Every structure is written in C-alpha cells, then in structure tokens.
Amino acid sequence: MIENSNSCEVLVIGGGPAGSTIAALLAQRGRDVLMVEKSKHPRFHIGESLLPMNMPMFEQLGVAEEIRRIGIVKLGAEFTSPWHGASVMIDFNDAWDNSYPSAYQVRRDEFDEILFKNAVAKGARVIEECKVSSIRFQPGAEALAMAMDKDRQMQCIRAKFVVDASGRDTFLSNHFGMKHRNKKHNSAAIFGHFSGAKRLKGEIEGNISLFWFEHGWFWFIPLADGRTSIGATCWPYYMKTRKTDTTQFLLDTIAMSPPLAERLEDATLASPVTATGNFSYMSERSSGKNYILLGDAFAFIDPVFSSGVFLAMNSAFIGADTVEACLKDPQDAPRALKSFDKVMLQGPRVFSWFIYRVTTPAMRNLLMYKGTESKIRKALISVLIGDVYRTNRYGFWLLMFKVIYYGQSLANPKASLMAWHKRRHSIRVVETGAEG
C-alpha cells in the first residue's frame, strides 16, 4: 500500500460547521491548516435549524449573504402540547438583547458546503473522502495521524496541533477512552423530509414548531426548497418497540400527534427515513496539551432547542483563539486551554438544565404560558436564541424562572413524581438493555 506524507501546523479532523469554521479562522490568520473530511460535500446532515446567535458569526466569517440566499427566515418557535389549549408562539425579538431577532432554517448539505468552501477560500488545505483511522501524540513532538483516502492510499499527517471536529464520530474521545453516555439524559430520533406539509402563514412561515407527545417531542422545520424536516425525539425505550420498517414507524409515530398529523395530511415523504440510537454523551475533557475537541466531538445532548450548530461554531471561534495562543506562546498554553475548557462546559450546561426538564409538566406549563411579557420570560427567550455566554446580564431573572419551575413542580407533586418515575425508568431501560 502506498503511503503519502503530509505535514501542517494544524490538523482539523472533520469538515462540518465546527471544522470549517476553525479552519477558516486559523487560515485567515496565516496558519498552515489541513482539514480532512471523511465524506464529500455536499452531503446530507440533520440539524437544519439555526439560532439568532449564529448570525454574528456568519458576518465575521463573511458568509452572511450566502447563508441568507439558501435559508428561510425563522422569527421564533411554536410550541404545541396535547395537555394544553392553543399553540404558543415565542418571538425571538422579545429576548433580553434583540440585536439579532431572527435566524434561518437551512438545508445542511448547502449550509455545510458554504462553510467548507469558505475555509478553502481563506487558505485552508482540504482532503475530502479521507478518514483518519489512528493518531499518536508523541511527547514533546508533533502528533502523527494516519488516514485512508478515497484511492485507499494511506496518508501520514504530521501536525503541531490537532483539532477534533469529527462530530458524532468523536474521534479523539474514542481514542482516549473518555466518551461517556450522559446519565442524566438519553434520547433517540427518527426523521425524514416531507413535501407538501402545511406551514404557518405569513412572515412566521419559517418558524420551527415543536409538538409534544406521549413518548417525547417532534420537530417541524420548514426549508426554503419547499420541503419540511420532520423528526421525533423520544425515549430510547419507545424506539425499541419498533416492529415495522423505519418509514412506517415514523408515520405511525406521527399519528400519535393529531396536530402534527393534520399539518402532514396532504404531505408525502420525500427522503429516506433515518433512525439514530442513543445520542446523549459527554467527554471527560475538551482539550489536551496539543489538541482540542469542538462541538459534537466533545458532547451532544438533545436537539430540542436547536443548539447543535451554534455550539459547534461558537466552540470553533473560541478554539481558534486557543490554538493561536498555544502555537504563538507554548508557555501560555495551559492558561488558554483552561479558559477553553470553561467555555466548552458553559453552553451545554445552560441548555442542559432546560433539556433535562423539557418533558416535565412544570416545564410544559411554563413554555405554554400565554400571559404578558416579563423579564423572566425575556430571560427564557434569551436562552432559546443562544445567548448563553452572557447570562450574567439576565442571570437573576433566569434564576427566578427556575424558582417558579420548582414551585410549580411542588404545587403538583403527583404529576411531577410520575414524570420523575417515567424519566428514571426510561434511563434504566437503556442501562439494562431491557425491552420497553
């Protein structure tokens, strides 16, 4: 087998939003960046809903206009509950800071390709259809990675610094044996694209809709090409009840939510249906002496608040500063990496508090609240738009939201206890491998 040798300052594993973003930022600073992507753009990916706090990052990358052309405007989020009355619409403009009152829904194949090409335009070298298979970190020396390209030739890549942006492949986390299932939350998903779905009317056509049902929740994400991404995120025990093929299982699951089924009564499936297993996990650490983990390569929780792309890109911006500091002044590396670790934990931690409780009666009641606007609600919406790194600006009101949540839970102990038991049972089923 032929072996080719390559070297770089920074090896980026993965060409998704995190990898392409950090590759562009570092290349723009004059760093020699090599980005290795196992697939070839454009390629399908789920996670089409962006957050308003993505918008300033698009501007900094110089891709805002390209993203605008492929997206449909998202002004807020609709919540529908079978245990409540009419749906509730949350307007992003009501956040604590409404500088960015909207976002986009995008096809990820188009979106990811824009970011990937931007990295190339900024000077990053790329190899597509090349999968990194092993890596060795040599004390006091460069890292040595081995990869197989599309011609089945081995690539030997030497790098001063390694960025793991491999997404759910979690390359370095697996390499170091530090990936652990999230014991506080487990979920699975099944999804597909539909044509002809009934959308919201007028300027809110592009808003995301969330439908709760007995076993979890559904997303409804309108796309600019007329298709709509529909998926169910549910407890893994429910996925284990499947006795049909994935397509029929998704259709049967949709039927459990009459409001969603009504929106899809004239729709047709326009893509293969995909199911994923348990996908909530966390790595023990996000960095080492000459490597960092970005986005999903570090942790993944639950897509209920569309946080995935935002957390990935934000980690890339912070990661670019961290890598630059480590390369420029190795003695400053410990401080830079410590600061990076802190940021990597903060975003998931803020989102997780809500995600762990999104199926509880008290959280549904608060999200479905139809009263007047308040500072507490503004704090909640600030989390929903992705403003999770400036919580000091509205931290008191976010605390008040949590106080109300716990108060509602105590006021309805029977329902809260039943929800707690159901959640505990769901996690126990996953741990024991028992059938639901």
Secondary structure by P-SEA (a helix, b strand, c coil): cbbbbbbccbbbccccaaaaaaaaaaaaaccbbbbbbccccccccccccccccaaaaaaaaccaaaaaaacccccbbbbbbcccccbbbbbccccccccccbbbbbcaaaaaaaaaaaaaaaccccccccccccccccccbbbbbbbbcccccccbbbbcbbbccccccaaaaaaaccccccccccccccccccccccccccccccbbbbbbccccbbbbbbccccbbbbbbbccaaaaaaccccaaaaaaaaaaacaaaaaaaccccccbbbbbbccccccccccccccccccccccccccccccaaaaaaaaaaaaaaaaaaaaaacccaaaaaaaaaaaaaaaaaaaaaaaaaccccaaaaaaaaccccccaaaaaaaaaaacccccccccaaaaaaaaaaaaaaaaacaaaaaaaaaaaaaaaaaaaacccc
